[in-house]
Amino acid sequence: MWKIKSLASKGDYTYARVPNHPNSNSAGYVLLHRIVVEIHLKRILTKDEVVHHKNKNKKDNRLNNLEVMSKTKHSKHHAKPRK
């Protein structure tokens, strides 16, 4: 589906250079965890879908560490409990 040309690390995340991806930036990069999930699902993620790192390590892009959820569900998942 997507051919990764190279990888780059910036901050907490790893980016994949996929120039023909519709959501790539001007340099052709997309977050690697999104590419990993898209390849697995064989479809492009929607704007509302977020890829959550289960173990909180944003560099761990193994498929079994990634979970797709809506932006709303992801926000609630990370929300601090109210007292």
Secondary structure, DSSP 4 states (H G I P E B T S, - for coil): -----EEEEETTEEEEE-TT-TT--TTSEEEHHHHHHHHHHTSPPPTTEEEEETTS-TT---GGGEEEEEHHHHHHHHSPPP-
